[in-house]
Amino acid sequence: MKTLGVGLLGLGTVGAGVAEVLTRHADRVAARAGARLEIVRAAVHDPALFRGRGVPDDRLTDDAASVVAHPEVDLVVEVMGGLDPAHGLVRAALDAGRPVVSANKALLAERGQDLFEAAEARGVELRFEASVAGGIPVLLSLRDGLAANRIESIYGILNGTCNYILTRMEQERRPFDAVLAEAQASGYAEANPSTDIDGIDTAHKAVVLAALAYGKLVPFAELPIEGIRRITLADLDFARELGYAAKLLAVVRESADGEIEIRVEPTFVHGDHMLASVSGVFNAVKIHGDVVGDTFYHGRGAGREPTASAVVSDLIRVARGRLHPEIRPEPLHVAPGVLMPRDEWVSRAYLRVALLDQPGSLSKAAGTLGAHGISIASFIQKESTGNGFASVVFLTHPATERALGQALASLEALPEVDGPPVRIRIEDEPETEE
């Protein structure tokens, strides 16, 4: 049986997992790929520190460029992360006609246009299943399984750290800072968790999902992103009372005129929604196609083994195409996309206001919302806690982000309102999915 050489860029948690799977399941992988896949070179920043991770010591190098250029390397796997030097190395591999498998969502979201164009120009595969939702085959489903459909919407819980924190806050009624510290101590959150809790990781994945669903890569730098730092126990209590669960949700859609709508922000998801019950570190994605309707994908979205599973699965598909060019799919064509302006987003909203507890305050606040075209669906008022202000929650009917922003500014300016109002988007099941 033919052997294909794999060049591995990165031998950290995921890279070591890939090496382990290729060794432990060598016969199974060979039977499915039609060739033995053997790591012939692996790039690490210090070979002395990476011995015993599934790659023979004499195949380790600190010269990543030499891995890409090695004559025995047929396929390149990039799991080093970050933008540089990963971008240059992946581009060099594609330019040399070598297929690439990557798990690097940041690279694809921020530098992907250059790489997609290089892969298309050279007629080689660039695969990246592991970049979104770990071992859950979401991208494969978009690319192949749902190819007969126009994708009408994608809803995703794409970051296990955020979902873990929100789940623990809700279940144990513990504040954000305390749960974050515990998540860091348990290894569920990084020492510097900003990429996760500020929504950047989720946004990277949302951009990649849009590229697969619509063939358009939007400029990441223009994407509005909001994480979970401002979620309080008070808001979680109101959410529970109203029948909602709080999630850091990514929503991806294409408008009728071809603009791409991508939202990444805390969202109250109705209890009947498929995503409401997704708890802990799990990821989930719901995709609605115009032919198939709803499909749902759930599982572990990160970690050594789930991510390695996706990387090796991509390697198997790339190997088949390498050995049998007649079945090799055409490289993806991904064009530059245009983001829908945030002001044009339409959604329902949860608004929490600290309102002076005196006659006329409630009607004045409601009148302010109405003056900006915001229709109130329902409201809850709690008794004053002794400071003279009561918590009032308004649930609105759908409104544009522009109108909501103007209404919130007017509310905050009222003398009867103490501090800035809290706004959280509400996501109910769309009518097309009922």
C-alpha positions as a LaTeX table, in Angstrom:
\begin{tabular}{lrrr}
\hline
Residue & $x$ (\AA) & $y$ (\AA) & $z$ (\AA) \\
\hline
Met1 & 0.00 & 0.00 & 0.00 \\
Lys2 & 1.23 & 3.47 & $-0.89$ \\
Thr3 & 2.43 & 5.76 & 1.90 \\
Leu4 & 1.71 & 9.49 & 1.94 \\
Gly5 & 3.99 & 11.70 & 3.99 \\
Val6 & 2.41 & 14.18 & 6.41 \\
Gly7 & 4.15 & 17.37 & 7.44 \\
Leu8 & 2.89 & 18.51 & 10.84 \\
Leu9 & 3.11 & 22.18 & 11.81 \\
Gly10 & 2.67 & 22.20 & 15.57 \\
Leu11 & 2.86 & 19.41 & 18.13 \\
Gly12 & 0.93 & 20.90 & 21.03 \\
Thr13 & $-2.31$ & 19.49 & 22.40 \\
Val14 & $-3.99$ & 19.02 & 19.01 \\
Gly15 & $-0.84$ & 18.08 & 17.11 \\
Ala16 & $-0.01$ & 15.37 & 19.64 \\
Gly17 & $-3.59$ & 14.14 & 19.35 \\
Val18 & $-3.24$ & 13.90 & 15.57 \\
Ala19 & 0.02 & 11.95 & 15.94 \\
Glu20 & $-1.64$ & 9.59 & 18.42 \\
Val21 & $-4.66$ & 8.92 & 16.18 \\
Leu22 & $-2.45$ & 8.29 & 13.13 \\
Thr23 & $-0.42$ & 5.79 & 15.19 \\
Arg24 & $-3.17$ & 4.12 & 17.21 \\
His25 & $-5.55$ & 3.75 & 14.27 \\
Ala26 & $-2.95$ & 3.39 & 11.51 \\
Asp27 & $-4.58$ & 0.37 & 9.87 \\
Arg28 & $-8.09$ & 1.80 & 10.03 \\
Val29 & $-6.93$ & 5.16 & 8.65 \\
Ala30 & $-5.03$ & 3.41 & 5.85 \\
Ala31 & $-8.07$ & 1.33 & 4.88 \\
Arg32 & $-10.24$ & 4.43 & 4.67 \\
Ala33 & $-7.69$ & 6.69 & 3.02 \\
Gly34 & $-6.34$ & 4.10 & 0.57 \\
Ala35 & $-2.80$ & 4.85 & 1.76 \\
Arg36 & $-0.78$ & 4.84 & 4.93 \\
Leu37 & $-0.44$ & 8.30 & 6.44 \\
Glu38 & 2.91 & 8.78 & 8.11 \\
Ile39 & 4.25 & 11.89 & 9.81 \\
Val40 & 7.64 & 12.41 & 8.20 \\
Arg41 & 8.43 & 15.83 & 9.68 \\
Ala42 & 6.99 & 17.88 & 12.53 \\
Ala43 & 7.78 & 21.51 & 13.35 \\
Val44 & 8.05 & 22.56 & 17.00 \\
His45 & 9.64 & 25.60 & 18.60 \\
Asp46 & 12.03 & 23.44 & 20.67 \\
Pro47 & 12.49 & 19.78 & 19.66 \\
Ala48 & 13.96 & 18.91 & 23.07 \\
Leu49 & 10.66 & 19.79 & 24.74 \\
Phe50 & 8.44 & 17.76 & 22.41 \\
Arg51 & 9.99 & 14.32 & 22.54 \\
Gly52 & 7.69 & 11.42 & 23.23 \\
Arg53 & 4.59 & 12.97 & 21.65 \\
Gly54 & 4.07 & 10.35 & 18.98 \\
Val55 & 6.67 & 11.55 & 16.47 \\
Pro56 & 10.18 & 10.02 & 16.33 \\
Asp57 & 12.79 & 12.43 & 17.70 \\
Asp58 & 14.76 & 12.50 & 14.44 \\
Arg59 & 11.67 & 13.88 & 12.63 \\
Leu60 & 11.29 & 16.91 & 14.87 \\
Thr61 & 12.61 & 20.27 & 13.73 \\
Asp62 & 12.39 & 23.91 & 14.73 \\
Asp63 & 12.50 & 24.94 & 11.07 \\
Ala64 & 8.84 & 25.02 & 10.03 \\
Ala65 & 9.63 & 26.13 & 6.48 \\
Ser66 & 11.69 & 22.97 & 5.98 \\
Val67 & 8.63 & 20.86 & 6.80 \\
Val68 & 6.59 & 22.50 & 4.06 \\
Ala69 & 9.46 & 22.10 & 1.56 \\
His70 & 10.47 & 18.56 & 2.56 \\
Pro71 & 10.45 & 16.27 & $-0.51$ \\
Glu72 & 8.69 & 13.45 & 1.34 \\
Val73 & 5.82 & 15.65 & 2.54 \\
Asp74 & 2.67 & 15.10 & 0.47 \\
Leu75 & 0.10 & 16.64 & 2.84 \\
Val76 & 0.50 & 19.48 & 5.35 \\
Val77 & $-1.35$ & 19.76 & 8.66 \\
Glu78 & $-1.33$ & 23.17 & 10.37 \\
Val79 & $-2.25$ & 23.09 & 14.05 \\
Met80 & 0.18 & 25.69 & 15.36 \\
Gly81 & $-2.49$ & 28.41 & 15.67 \\
Gly82 & $-2.18$ & 32.16 & 15.37 \\
Leu83 & $-1.79$ & 34.28 & 12.26 \\
Asp84 & 1.97 & 34.37 & 11.79 \\
Pro85 & 3.96 & 32.41 & 10.83 \\
Ala86 & 1.02 & 30.10 & 10.10 \\
His87 & $-0.25$ & 32.24 & 7.21 \\
Gly88 & 3.05 & 32.23 & 5.33 \\
Leu89 & 3.58 & 28.50 & 5.87 \\
Val90 & 0.10 & 27.51 & 4.70 \\
Arg91 & 0.40 & 29.81 & 1.69 \\
Ala92 & 3.79 & 28.29 & 0.80 \\
Ala93 & 2.34 & 24.78 & 0.98 \\
Leu94 & $-0.59$ & 25.70 & $-1.27$ \\
Asp95 & 1.68 & 27.46 & $-3.74$ \\
Ala96 & 3.79 & 24.28 & $-3.88$ \\
Gly97 & 0.70 & 22.25 & $-4.76$ \\
Arg98 & 0.47 & 20.52 & $-1.39$ \\
Pro99 & $-3.00$ & 20.10 & 0.15 \\
Val100 & $-3.41$ & 21.60 & 3.61 \\
Val101 & $-5.56$ & 20.60 & 6.58 \\
Ser102 & $-5.89$ & 23.33 & 9.20 \\
Ala103 & $-7.61$ & 23.74 & 12.56 \\
Asn104 & $-6.88$ & 27.47 & 12.66 \\
Lys105 & $-10.15$ & 29.43 & 12.74 \\
Ala106 & $-8.40$ & 32.76 & 13.37 \\
Leu107 & $-6.23$ & 32.29 & 10.30 \\
Leu108 & $-9.19$ & 31.38 & 8.11 \\
Ala109 & $-11.42$ & 34.17 & 9.39 \\
Glu110 & $-8.80$ & 36.93 & 9.20 \\
Arg111 & $-6.49$ & 35.82 & 6.36 \\
Gly112 & $-8.64$ & 33.24 & 4.62 \\
Gln113 & $-9.30$ & 35.18 & 1.42 \\
Asp114 & $-5.67$ & 34.96 & 0.40 \\
Leu115 & $-5.54$ & 31.24 & 1.20 \\
Phe116 & $-8.81$ & 30.34 & $-0.53$ \\
Glu117 & $-7.65$ & 32.14 & $-3.66$ \\
Ala118 & $-4.26$ & 30.42 & $-3.57$ \\
Ala119 & $-5.87$ & 26.99 & $-3.17$ \\
Glu120 & $-8.27$ & 27.68 & $-6.04$ \\
Ala121 & $-5.51$ & 28.97 & $-8.30$ \\
Arg122 & $-3.34$ & 25.90 & $-7.72$ \\
Gly123 & $-6.24$ & 23.44 & $-7.74$ \\
Val124 & $-5.37$ & 21.98 & $-4.33$ \\
Glu125 & $-7.52$ & 21.25 & $-1.32$ \\
Leu126 & $-7.66$ & 23.41 & 1.78 \\
Arg127 & $-9.67$ & 21.61 & 4.45 \\
Phe128 & $-10.53$ & 22.96 & 7.89 \\
Glu129 & $-13.25$ & 20.87 & 9.55 \\
Ala130 & $-11.54$ & 21.15 & 12.93 \\
Ser131 & $-11.68$ & 24.96 & 12.89 \\
Val132 & $-15.36$ & 25.03 & 13.94 \\
Ala133 & $-17.00$ & 22.93 & 16.66 \\
Gly134 & $-14.11$ & 20.50 & 17.10 \\
Gly135 & $-15.14$ & 16.96 & 16.23 \\
Ile136 & $-18.70$ & 17.86 & 15.19 \\
Pro137 & $-18.88$ & 17.52 & 11.37 \\
Val138 & $-20.65$ & 20.83 & 10.79 \\
Leu139 & $-18.53$ & 22.09 & 7.90 \\
Leu140 & $-18.70$ & 18.76 & 6.09 \\
Ser141 & $-22.48$ & 18.91 & 6.40 \\
Leu142 & $-22.58$ & 22.42 & 4.95 \\
Arg143 & $-20.20$ & 21.54 & 2.14 \\
Asp144 & $-21.63$ & 18.17 & 1.12 \\
Gly145 & $-24.61$ & 16.90 & 3.09 \\
Leu146 & $-26.68$ & 20.07 & 2.67 \\
Ala147 & $-25.46$ & 20.96 & $-0.81$ \\
Ala148 & $-29.00$ & 20.77 & $-2.25$ \\
Asn149 & $-30.19$ & 23.48 & 0.13 \\
Arg150 & $-30.11$ & 27.21 & 0.36 \\
Ile151 & $-28.97$ & 27.81 & 3.91 \\
Glu152 & $-31.50$ & 30.16 & 5.47 \\
Ser153 & $-29.96$ & 30.43 & 8.94 \\
Ile154 & $-27.28$ & 29.08 & 11.24 \\
Tyr155 & $-27.51$ & 29.34 & 15.01 \\
Gly156 & $-24.49$ & 28.24 & 17.01 \\
Ile157 & $-23.16$ & 27.82 & 20.53 \\
Leu158 & $-19.54$ & 27.69 & 19.46 \\
Asn159 & $-17.45$ & 28.27 & 22.57 \\
Gly160 & $-17.42$ & 25.71 & 25.36 \\
Thr161 & $-15.79$ & 28.05 & 27.88 \\
Cys162 & $-18.58$ & 30.62 & 27.60 \\
Asn163 & $-21.28$ & 27.98 & 27.69 \\
Tyr164 & $-19.71$ & 26.38 & 30.75 \\
Ile165 & $-19.56$ & 29.71 & 32.59 \\
Leu166 & $-23.15$ & 30.68 & 31.75 \\
Thr167 & $-24.41$ & 27.22 & 32.69 \\
Arg168 & $-22.69$ & 27.30 & 36.09 \\
Met169 & $-23.87$ & 30.87 & 36.76 \\
Glu170 & $-27.44$ & 29.89 & 35.99 \\
Gln171 & $-27.50$ & 26.57 & 37.85 \\
Glu172 & $-25.55$ & 27.65 & 40.95 \\
Arg173 & $-26.45$ & 31.35 & 41.06 \\
Arg174 & $-22.80$ & 32.35 & 41.30 \\
Pro175 & $-21.40$ & 35.57 & 39.79 \\
Phe176 & $-19.36$ & 35.71 & 36.62 \\
Asp177 & $-15.97$ & 36.41 & 38.22 \\
Ala178 & $-16.25$ & 33.49 & 40.64 \\
Val179 & $-17.25$ & 31.00 & 37.95 \\
Leu180 & $-14.54$ & 32.25 & 35.59 \\
Ala181 & $-11.87$ & 31.76 & 38.28 \\
Glu182 & $-13.10$ & 28.23 & 38.89 \\
Ala183 & $-13.14$ & 27.50 & 35.15 \\
Gln184 & $-9.53$ & 28.63 & 34.92 \\
Ala185 & $-8.53$ & 26.45 & 37.86 \\
Ser186 & $-10.30$ & 23.46 & 36.27 \\
Gly187 & $-8.72$ & 23.97 & 32.86 \\
Tyr188 & $-11.97$ & 24.96 & 31.14 \\
Ala189 & $-10.72$ & 28.53 & 30.63 \\
Glu190 & $-7.31$ & 29.89 & 29.66 \\
Ala191 & $-5.18$ & 31.95 & 32.02 \\
Asn192 & $-5.96$ & 34.84 & 29.66 \\
Pro193 & $-9.57$ & 34.06 & 28.69 \\
Ser194 & $-10.25$ & 37.18 & 26.62 \\
Thr195 & $-10.46$ & 35.42 & 23.25 \\
Asp196 & $-13.20$ & 33.18 & 24.62 \\
Ile197 & $-15.22$ & 35.37 & 26.96 \\
Asp198 & $-15.09$ & 38.45 & 24.73 \\
Gly199 & $-16.61$ & 36.50 & 21.84 \\
Ile200 & $-13.60$ & 36.59 & 19.49 \\
Asp201 & $-13.30$ & 32.80 & 19.21 \\
Thr202 & $-17.02$ & 32.48 & 18.47 \\
Ala203 & $-16.79$ & 35.27 & 15.87 \\
His204 & $-13.91$ & 33.55 & 14.06 \\
Lys205 & $-16.01$ & 30.41 & 13.80 \\
Ala206 & $-19.09$ & 32.32 & 12.67 \\
Val207 & $-17.12$ & 33.89 & 9.81 \\
Val208 & $-15.90$ & 30.45 & 8.72 \\
Leu209 & $-19.46$ & 29.09 & 8.83 \\
Ala210 & $-20.63$ & 31.96 & 6.61 \\
Ala211 & $-17.84$ & 31.25 & 4.13 \\
Leu212 & $-18.99$ & 27.63 & 3.81 \\
Ala213 & $-22.70$ & 28.41 & 3.76 \\
Tyr214 & $-22.63$ & 31.33 & 1.33 \\
Gly215 & $-19.23$ & 31.28 & $-0.36$ \\
Lys216 & $-18.42$ & 34.73 & 1.01 \\
Leu217 & $-15.74$ & 35.77 & 3.47 \\
Val218 & $-16.62$ & 38.96 & 5.31 \\
Pro219 & $-13.99$ & 41.36 & 6.73 \\
Phe220 & $-13.47$ & 40.16 & 10.29 \\
Ala221 & $-12.26$ & 43.55 & 11.52 \\
Glu222 & $-15.68$ & 45.07 & 10.74 \\
Leu223 & $-17.65$ & 42.50 & 12.73 \\
Pro224 & $-19.46$ & 43.76 & 15.87 \\
Ile225 & $-18.65$ & 41.34 & 18.70 \\
Glu226 & $-19.84$ & 41.19 & 22.28 \\
Gly227 & $-18.85$ & 38.63 & 24.90 \\
Ile228 & $-20.37$ & 37.57 & 28.21 \\
Arg229 & $-18.61$ & 39.81 & 30.75 \\
Arg230 & $-21.67$ & 41.98 & 31.43 \\
Ile231 & $-24.13$ & 39.13 & 32.12 \\
Thr232 & $-25.35$ & 39.37 & 35.73 \\
Leu233 & $-27.23$ & 37.04 & 38.04 \\
Ala234 & $-30.14$ & 39.50 & 37.99 \\
Asp235 & $-30.48$ & 39.06 & 34.23 \\
Leu236 & $-30.19$ & 35.27 & 34.50 \\
Asp237 & $-32.93$ & 35.26 & 37.14 \\
Phe238 & $-35.21$ & 37.30 & 34.89 \\
Ala239 & $-34.39$ & 35.01 & 31.96 \\
Arg240 & $-35.42$ & 31.94 & 33.97 \\
Glu241 & $-38.62$ & 33.62 & 35.13 \\
Leu242 & $-39.49$ & 34.49 & 31.53 \\
Gly243 & $-38.70$ & 31.01 & 30.18 \\
Tyr244 & $-35.35$ & 31.72 & 28.55 \\
Ala245 & $-31.75$ & 30.52 & 28.83 \\
Ala246 & $-28.73$ & 32.77 & 28.32 \\
Lys247 & $-26.21$ & 31.74 & 25.64 \\
Leu248 & $-23.38$ & 33.35 & 23.75 \\
Leu249 & $-25.00$ & 32.83 & 20.38 \\
Ala250 & $-23.68$ & 33.19 & 16.86 \\
Val251 & $-26.30$ & 33.84 & 14.19 \\
Val252 & $-25.40$ & 33.69 & 10.51 \\
Arg253 & $-27.75$ & 34.60 & 7.65 \\
Glu254 & $-27.68$ & 36.04 & 4.14 \\
Ser255 & $-30.05$ & 38.88 & 3.28 \\
Ala256 & $-32.09$ & 39.05 & 0.11 \\
Asp257 & $-29.57$ & 41.45 & $-1.43$ \\
Gly258 & $-26.60$ & 39.22 & $-0.60$ \\
Glu259 & $-25.28$ & 40.93 & 2.53 \\
Ile260 & $-24.07$ & 38.62 & 5.28 \\
Glu261 & $-25.57$ & 39.08 & 8.72 \\
Ile262 & $-23.33$ & 37.78 & 11.51 \\
Arg263 & $-24.19$ & 38.40 & 15.14 \\
Val264 & $-22.09$ & 37.31 & 18.10 \\
Glu265 & $-23.57$ & 38.47 & 21.39 \\
Pro266 & $-25.25$ & 37.24 & 24.59 \\
Thr267 & $-28.75$ & 36.11 & 23.73 \\
Phe268 & $-31.80$ & 34.88 & 25.59 \\
Val269 & $-32.88$ & 31.70 & 23.84 \\
His270 & $-36.43$ & 30.48 & 24.40 \\
Gly271 & $-36.70$ & 27.35 & 26.49 \\
Asp272 & $-38.34$ & 25.46 & 23.60 \\
His273 & $-35.42$ & 26.26 & 21.27 \\
Met274 & $-33.13$ & 23.33 & 20.47 \\
Leu275 & $-30.12$ & 25.25 & 21.77 \\
Ala276 & $-31.57$ & 26.16 & 25.17 \\
Ser277 & $-30.72$ & 22.80 & 26.75 \\
Val278 & $-27.09$ & 22.71 & 25.54 \\
Ser279 & $-25.09$ & 22.92 & 28.76 \\
Gly280 & $-21.53$ & 22.86 & 30.05 \\
Val281 & $-18.63$ & 22.75 & 27.63 \\
Phe282 & $-20.68$ & 21.37 & 24.75 \\
Asn283 & $-21.12$ & 23.07 & 21.39 \\
Ala284 & $-24.19$ & 22.88 & 19.18 \\
Val285 & $-25.21$ & 24.20 & 15.79 \\
Lys286 & $-28.67$ & 24.37 & 14.24 \\
Ile287 & $-28.81$ & 24.83 & 10.48 \\
His288 & $-32.00$ & 25.54 & 8.57 \\
Gly289 & $-32.04$ & 24.63 & 4.89 \\
Asp290 & $-34.87$ & 25.53 & 2.55 \\
Val291 & $-35.33$ & 21.88 & 1.50 \\
Val292 & $-34.36$ & 19.81 & 4.53 \\
Gly293 & $-35.60$ & 22.16 & 7.26 \\
Asp294 & $-33.76$ & 22.00 & 10.58 \\
Thr295 & $-30.67$ & 19.88 & 11.20 \\
Phe296 & $-28.95$ & 19.85 & 14.59 \\
Tyr297 & $-25.34$ & 19.06 & 15.53 \\
His298 & $-24.17$ & 18.59 & 19.11 \\
Gly299 & $-20.97$ & 17.47 & 20.79 \\
Arg300 & $-17.64$ & 18.50 & 22.26 \\
Gly301 & $-16.37$ & 21.49 & 20.37 \\
Ala302 & $-12.76$ & 21.52 & 21.54 \\
Gly303 & $-10.08$ & 19.40 & 23.16 \\
Arg304 & $-7.35$ & 17.09 & 22.01 \\
Glu305 & $-9.36$ & 14.09 & 20.82 \\
Pro306 & $-12.42$ & 15.76 & 19.21 \\
Thr307 & $-10.21$ & 18.18 & 17.27 \\
Ala308 & $-7.74$ & 15.46 & 16.27 \\
Ser309 & $-10.68$ & 13.39 & 15.04 \\
Ala310 & $-11.71$ & 16.18 & 12.68 \\
Val311 & $-8.15$ & 16.78 & 11.47 \\
Val312 & $-7.54$ & 13.11 & 10.67 \\
Ser313 & $-10.92$ & 12.81 & 8.97 \\
Asp314 & $-9.92$ & 15.71 & 6.72 \\
Leu315 & $-6.57$ & 14.02 & 6.06 \\
Ile316 & $-8.37$ & 10.87 & 4.95 \\
Arg317 & $-10.52$ & 12.85 & 2.50 \\
Val318 & $-7.52$ & 14.73 & 1.16 \\
Ala319 & $-5.54$ & 11.49 & 0.75 \\
Arg320 & $-8.34$ & 9.94 & $-1.28$ \\
Gly321 & $-8.34$ & 12.95 & $-3.57$ \\
Arg322 & $-4.56$ & 12.82 & $-3.87$ \\
Leu323 & $-4.68$ & 9.18 & $-4.93$ \\
His324 & $-7.77$ & 9.50 & $-7.12$ \\
Pro325 & $-7.85$ & 12.93 & $-8.80$ \\
Glu326 & $-11.06$ & 11.99 & $-10.60$ \\
Ile327 & $-12.98$ & 12.11 & $-7.30$ \\
Arg328 & $-11.21$ & 15.16 & $-5.91$ \\
Pro329 & $-13.69$ & 18.01 & $-5.34$ \\
Glu330 & $-13.09$ & 21.37 & $-6.89$ \\
Pro331 & $-11.42$ & 23.83 & $-4.50$ \\
Leu332 & $-13.84$ & 26.10 & $-2.74$ \\
His333 & $-14.58$ & 29.40 & $-4.43$ \\
Val334 & $-14.91$ & 32.01 & $-1.71$ \\
Ala335 & $-15.53$ & 35.61 & $-2.71$ \\
Pro336 & $-15.17$ & 38.72 & $-0.54$ \\
Gly337 & $-18.45$ & 39.33 & 1.30 \\
Val338 & $-20.22$ & 42.43 & 2.59 \\
Leu339 & $-21.50$ & 42.58 & 6.16 \\
Met340 & $-25.03$ & 43.75 & 6.85 \\
Pro341 & $-24.73$ & 46.99 & 8.88 \\
Arg342 & $-25.56$ & 46.46 & 12.53 \\
Asp343 & $-28.16$ & 49.24 & 12.45 \\
Glu344 & $-30.24$ & 47.08 & 10.10 \\
Trp345 & $-30.40$ & 44.01 & 12.34 \\
Val346 & $-33.91$ & 43.20 & 13.49 \\
Ser347 & $-34.68$ & 41.32 & 16.70 \\
Arg348 & $-36.67$ & 41.27 & 19.89 \\
Ala349 & $-34.98$ & 42.59 & 23.00 \\
Tyr350 & $-34.91$ & 42.27 & 26.76 \\
Leu351 & $-34.50$ & 45.68 & 28.37 \\
Arg352 & $-33.84$ & 46.05 & 32.11 \\
Val353 & $-34.18$ & 49.52 & 33.55 \\
Ala354 & $-33.67$ & 50.83 & 37.08 \\
Leu355 & $-36.73$ & 53.10 & 37.27 \\
Leu356 & $-37.66$ & 55.62 & 39.96 \\
Asp357 & $-40.44$ & 54.07 & 42.03 \\
Gln358 & $-43.04$ & 56.82 & 41.78 \\
Pro359 & $-46.27$ & 57.39 & 39.83 \\
Gly360 & $-45.76$ & 58.17 & 36.16 \\
Ser361 & $-42.26$ & 56.73 & 35.81 \\
Leu362 & $-43.37$ & 53.54 & 34.11 \\
Ser363 & $-45.62$ & 55.31 & 31.62 \\
Lys364 & $-42.84$ & 57.80 & 30.84 \\
Ala365 & $-40.37$ & 55.00 & 30.12 \\
Ala366 & $-42.90$ & 53.13 & 27.99 \\
Gly367 & $-43.73$ & 56.34 & 26.15 \\
Thr368 & $-40.05$ & 56.91 & 25.41 \\
Leu369 & $-39.78$ & 53.47 & 23.86 \\
Gly370 & $-42.94$ & 54.07 & 21.84 \\
Ala371 & $-41.63$ & 57.40 & 20.56 \\
His372 & $-38.82$ & 55.48 & 18.88 \\
Gly373 & $-41.14$ & 52.87 & 17.38 \\
Ile374 & $-40.36$ & 50.20 & 19.98 \\
Ser375 & $-43.46$ & 48.13 & 20.71 \\
Ile376 & $-43.64$ & 46.49 & 24.14 \\
Ala377 & $-44.74$ & 42.84 & 24.18 \\
Ser378 & $-44.77$ & 42.50 & 27.98 \\
Phe379 & $-43.12$ & 43.85 & 31.10 \\
Ile380 & $-42.28$ & 42.89 & 34.69 \\
Gln381 & $-41.76$ & 45.27 & 37.58 \\
Lys382 & $-40.11$ & 44.29 & 40.86 \\
Glu383 & $-40.55$ & 46.13 & 44.13 \\
Ser384 & $-38.00$ & 48.75 & 45.07 \\
Thr385 & $-35.06$ & 47.39 & 47.05 \\
Gly386 & $-34.95$ & 50.48 & 49.27 \\
Asn387 & $-32.92$ & 52.86 & 47.14 \\
Gly388 & $-36.01$ & 54.34 & 45.55 \\
Phe389 & $-35.55$ & 52.54 & 42.23 \\
Ala390 & $-37.29$ & 49.40 & 41.00 \\
Ser391 & $-36.12$ & 46.95 & 38.35 \\
Val392 & $-38.41$ & 46.99 & 35.34 \\
Val393 & $-37.97$ & 44.58 & 32.44 \\
Phe394 & $-39.51$ & 45.23 & 29.03 \\
Leu395 & $-39.72$ & 42.54 & 26.36 \\
Thr396 & $-40.08$ & 44.17 & 22.97 \\
His397 & $-41.50$ & 43.14 & 19.65 \\
Pro398 & $-38.95$ & 42.97 & 16.78 \\
Ala399 & $-37.21$ & 46.27 & 16.08 \\
Thr400 & $-34.13$ & 47.45 & 14.25 \\
Glu401 & $-30.87$ & 47.88 & 16.11 \\
Arg402 & $-30.88$ & 51.53 & 15.10 \\
Ala403 & $-34.24$ & 52.16 & 16.75 \\
Leu404 & $-33.26$ & 50.21 & 19.88 \\
Gly405 & $-30.02$ & 52.15 & 20.22 \\
Gln406 & $-31.80$ & 55.48 & 19.96 \\
Ala407 & $-34.48$ & 54.38 & 22.42 \\
Leu408 & $-31.88$ & 53.24 & 24.97 \\
Ala409 & $-30.05$ & 56.55 & 24.73 \\
Ser410 & $-33.30$ & 58.41 & 25.37 \\
Leu411 & $-34.18$ & 56.13 & 28.29 \\
Glu412 & $-30.81$ & 56.68 & 29.94 \\
Ala413 & $-31.29$ & 60.45 & 29.67 \\
Leu414 & $-34.54$ & 60.35 & 31.68 \\
Pro415 & $-34.17$ & 61.66 & 35.26 \\
Glu416 & $-36.34$ & 58.74 & 36.39 \\
Val417 & $-33.75$ & 56.19 & 35.15 \\
Asp418 & $-30.72$ & 55.25 & 37.22 \\
Gly419 & $-27.75$ & 54.24 & 35.07 \\
Pro420 & $-27.63$ & 52.75 & 31.58 \\
Pro421 & $-30.37$ & 50.25 & 30.69 \\
Val422 & $-29.35$ & 46.66 & 30.03 \\
Arg423 & $-30.18$ & 45.27 & 26.60 \\
Ile424 & $-29.95$ & 41.58 & 25.64 \\
Arg425 & $-31.20$ & 40.17 & 22.36 \\
Ile426 & $-34.01$ & 37.60 & 22.41 \\
Glu427 & $-34.01$ & 34.72 & 19.96 \\
Asp428 & $-37.29$ & 32.88 & 19.57 \\
Glu429 & $-37.85$ & 30.18 & 17.01 \\
Pro430 & $-38.28$ & 31.85 & 13.58 \\
Glu431 & $-41.70$ & 31.45 & 12.02 \\
Thr432 & $-40.25$ & 29.45 & 9.13 \\
Glu433 & $-39.12$ & 26.77 & 11.59 \\
Glu434 & $-42.32$ & 26.26 & 13.53 \\
\hline
\end{tabular}
